[in-house]
Amino acid sequence: MKKLLRHLLGTALAPALCGLCASIAQAHATKTVVLIVSDGLRWQEVFTGADPLLLDPKNGGSWTAQDELKRIYWRATPQERRRILLPFIWGTVAQRGQIFGNRAEGSDAHVTNKFWFSYPGYSEMSVGWADPRINSNEFGPNPNVTVFEWLDHSSDLHGHVAIYGTWQTHADIFNVKRSGLVMQVGWQSPRKSGNAARDELLAELFARTTHFDDNDASNALLQATLLDYVGTGKPRVLFVGYGETDNWAHEGRYDLVLDSAHRMDGMVEQLWNTMQSMPQYHGTTTFIITADHGRGSGPVQWKEHGVQQPGSQNIWIAVMGPDTPPLGERTHVAPVTQSQIAATIAALLDKDYRHDVPAAAEPIAALLAPAAAR
């Protein structure tokens, strides 16, 4: 009798349980996640726009005339200045999603690694925890499996996870030899798009463009190859690393930091609009936009970052997508960390990264409300 009862109950509950499993498996509307990093872009510029101290050419090292720089980027209020600098982030992302990191408004976004520079930051955000062994930008291949490599092991995502970055070191951070991920990094010859004339032009540009840095290609060249790949490769998980905001800060050219930040914002908008115009991505794509580290403050330390430049641990995180409630600029909230990004990417795709990587920080819960629950 007990066996019969269990059988009947099991038969009756099976459809409900299957339905529950299906609802859990498809909890989020997001089908594609793009992580975008503007290297070393300070939270101060993101939330308050151009820094008046650094508009002075004595401090900012600008070649652009101060009056002209003010005409372009100076406005009466921080809200106006940030919107003129980053119109897509503030006019679209912050309106439709959320942005963390304005320390003046009780929003703390920070790294958990103790070094406060690039390789440790990229590793932390993509692995989910800070590895103290990674203490140099010349560390070599990352011994840790990133969330990108981990997701590529999924049958539904395999072959559709890609790394596009201006910095050659991204090949080590995402361990190209072990991971086998699709990669376009640094000055490597651009991947073929299938359009012979365009491929020839891009190859010519990569070959003949003067290298500002032998390890770091220009944002514009990366953008051209990235848009081609999105159209042909149909990625489901994508990393995009823009390096110019960091490069020009190290050179002490505040005018070009502002220009690079503004152009980066336009490239993010272009990528978003391109993807939203494609049926595969329309309404099912989440963008996460952030920085790998902050920088120092004041007339000198803004040029550098690391433990000798206090404030370099402070970052910002902006997110927009179908599962992220449109709460705008987050103020007076619990801190969020760079280490939470990895599990957040996986969770948006209904994958439990921490099950396999328990050392990883938990996802940012505020970004993960399923569309059906909103």
Long-range contacts (C-beta under 8 A, 24 or more apart in sequence): 24-350, 25-350, 26-350, 27-350, 27-370, 28-322, 28-323, 28-347, 28-348, 28-349, 28-350, 28-368, 28-370, 28-371, 29-283, 29-284, 29-322, 29-323, 29-370, 29-371, 29-372, 30-284, 30-285, 30-286, 30-321, 30-322, 30-323, 30-348, 30-349, 31-236, 31-280, 31-281, 31-284, 31-285, 31-349, 32-235, 32-236, 32-237, 32-238, 32-275, 32-280, 32-281, 32-284, 32-285, 32-286, 33-236, 33-237, 33-238, 33-285, 33-286, 33-288, 33-321, 33-345, 33-348, 33-349, 34-238, 34-239, 34-240, 34-271, 34-275, 34-285, 34-286, 34-287, 34-288, 35-125, 35-126, 35-238, 35-239, 35-240, 35-288, 35-290, 35-341, 35-345, 36-240, 36-241, 36-242, 36-268, 36-271, 36-287, 36-288, 36-289, 36-290, 37-122, 37-125, 37-165, 37-239, 37-240, 37-241, 37-242, 37-289, 37-290, 37-291, 37-292, 38-242, 38-245, 38-261, 38-264, 38-289, 38-290, 38-291, 39-118, 39-167, 39-241, 39-242, 39-243, 39-244, 39-245, 39-246, 39-247, 39-291, 39-292, 40-118, 40-245, 40-246, 40-249, 40-291, 40-292, 40-293, 40-294, 40-295, 40-305, 41-245, 41-246, 41-261, 41-264, 41-291, 41-316, 42-291, 42-294, 42-295, 42-302, 42-311, 42-314, 43-101, 43-102, 43-103, 43-109, 43-291, 43-294, 43-314, 43-315, 43-316, 44-297, 45-82, 45-85, 45-257, 45-258, 45-261, 46-82, 46-86, 46-89, 46-99, 46-101, 46-316, 47-78, 47-82, 47-101, 47-102, 47-104, 47-105, 47-316, 47-329, 48-78, 48-81, 48-82, 48-104, 49-73, 49-74, 49-75, 49-78, 49-80, 49-81, 49-82, 49-83, 49-84, 49-85, 50-74, 50-81, 50-85, 50-258, 51-254, 51-302, 53-298, 53-299, 54-254, 54-299, 54-302, 55-254, 58-299, 59-254, 59-299, 59-300, 60-252, 60-253, 60-254, 60-255, 61-251, 61-252, 61-253, 61-254, 62-253, 62-254, 62-255, 62-256, 63-253, 63-255, 64-255, 69-255, 69-258, 72-258, 73-258, 73-262, 85-258, 85-261, 85-262, 85-265, 86-261, 86-262, 86-265, 87-265, 87-269, 88-265, 88-266, 88-268, 88-269, 88-272, 89-265, 89-268, 89-289, 89-318, 92-269, 92-272, 92-320, 93-287, 93-289, 93-318, 93-319, 93-320, 94-318, 94-328, 94-329, 95-326, 95-328, 96-320, 96-326, 97-287, 97-318, 97-319, 97-320, 97-321, 97-324, 97-326, 97-327, 97-328, 98-318, 98-319, 98-320, 98-324, 98-325, 98-326, 98-327, 98-328, 98-329, 98-330, 98-366, 98-367, 99-316, 99-317, 99-318, 99-319, 99-328, 99-329, 99-330, 100-316, 100-317, 100-318, 100-330, 100-333, 100-336, 101-314, 101-315, 101-316, 101-317, 102-316, 102-329, 102-331, 103-314, 105-329, 105-331, 105-332, 106-331, 106-332, 106-333, 107-329, 107-330, 107-331, 107-332, 107-333, 108-314, 108-335, 108-336, 109-290, 109-314, 109-315, 109-316, 109-317, 109-335, 109-336, 109-337, 109-338, 110-313, 110-314, 110-315, 110-335, 110-337, 110-338, 111-293, 111-313, 111-315, 111-337, 111-338, 111-339, 112-337, 112-338, 112-339, 112-361, 113-338, 114-307, 115-306, 115-307, 116-293, 116-294, 116-305, 116-306, 116-307, 116-309, 116-312, 116-313, 117-292, 117-293, 117-305, 117-306, 117-312, 118-167, 118-169, 118-246, 118-292, 118-293, 119-169, 119-172, 119-173, 121-291, 121-292, 121-293, 121-315, 121-338, 122-170, 122-173, 122-241, 122-292, 123-173, 124-338, 124-339, 125-290, 125-292, 125-338, 125-339, 125-341, 125-342, 126-173, 126-174, 126-239, 126-341, 126-342, 127-342, 127-357, 127-360, 128-339, 128-340, 128-341, 128-342, 128-343, 128-353, 128-354, 128-357, 128-359, 128-360, 128-361, 129-339, 129-357, 129-359, 129-360, 129-361, 130-339, 137-169, 139-172, 140-172, 141-172, 141-175, 141-177, 141-178, 142-172, 142-173, 142-174, 142-175, 143-175, 145-175, 145-179, 145-357, 146-173, 146-174, 146-175, 146-179, 146-342, 147-342, 147-343, 147-345, 147-346, 147-353, 147-357, 147-360, 148-174, 148-179, 148-181, 148-237, 148-239, 149-174, 149-175, 149-178, 149-179, 149-181, 150-346, 150-353, 150-356, 150-357, 151-237, 151-345, 151-346, 151-349, 151-351, 152-179, 152-180, 152-181, 152-237, 154-351, 156-236, 157-236, 157-237, 157-349, 160-233, 160-234, 160-235, 160-236, 160-237, 161-235, 161-236, 161-237, 161-238, 162-229, 162-233, 162-235, 162-237, 162-238, 162-239, 163-239, 163-241, 164-222, 164-225, 164-226, 164-229, 164-238, 164-239, 164-240, 164-241, 165-222, 165-239, 165-240, 165-241, 165-243, 166-216, 166-217, 166-218, 166-219, 166-221, 166-222, 166-241, 166-242, 166-243, 166-244, 167-215, 167-216, 167-241, 167-243, 168-214, 168-215, 168-216, 169-215, 170-239, 170-241, 174-239, 182-229, 182-233, 182-235, 184-222, 184-225, 184-226, 184-229, 186-215, 186-216, 186-217, 187-211, 187-214, 187-217, 190-221, 190-224, 190-225, 190-228, 191-225, 191-228, 191-229, 193-225, 193-228, 193-229, 193-231, 193-232, 194-232, 195-228, 198-228, 202-228, 212-247, 213-247, 216-243, 216-247, 217-243, 218-244, 219-243, 219-244, 219-260, 219-263, 219-264, 219-267, 220-263, 223-267, 223-270, 223-271, 226-271, 227-270, 227-271, 227-274, 230-271, 230-274, 230-275, 230-278, 231-274, 231-278, 234-280, 236-349, 237-345, 237-349, 240-271, 242-267, 249-295, 249-302, 249-303, 250-303, 250-304, 251-303, 252-303, 254-302, 283-322, 284-322, 285-321, 285-322, 286-319, 286-320, 286-321, 286-322, 286-323, 286-324, 286-348, 287-318, 287-319, 287-320, 287-321, 288-317, 288-318, 288-319, 288-341, 288-344, 288-345, 289-317, 289-318, 289-319, 290-315, 290-316, 290-317, 290-318, 290-338, 290-341, 291-315, 291-316, 292-338, 317-341, 317-364, 319-364, 319-367, 321-348, 322-371, 323-348, 323-367, 323-368, 323-369, 323-370, 323-371, 324-367, 324-368, 324-369, 325-366, 325-369, 325-374, 327-366, 330-366, 333-366, 336-364, 337-361, 340-364, 344-368
